[in-house]
């Protein structure tokens, strides 16, 4: 997100974006937990490991989205806090 983009939006719009980002992040975390659990179960409890190794790569690559989501939430929260304090 561009800094000017955040400053030009209203507080209500920023709060709604923050709620959406939180919901998406929570859903992604839940899905990743389930996927990692499935992968580790498949790797350690079954004989067919060929399916679970690519799934592990998918889980790892999808988890790379999380830091970006947290950075966006932090920027929006900082902007909302600066608006409340001024």
Secondary structure as GFF3:
##gff-version 3
##sequence-region A 1 86
A	DSSP	alpha_helix	3	8	.	.	.	ID=ss1
A	DSSP	alpha_helix	11	45	.	.	.	ID=ss2
A	DSSP	alpha_helix	50	85	.	.	.	ID=ss3
###
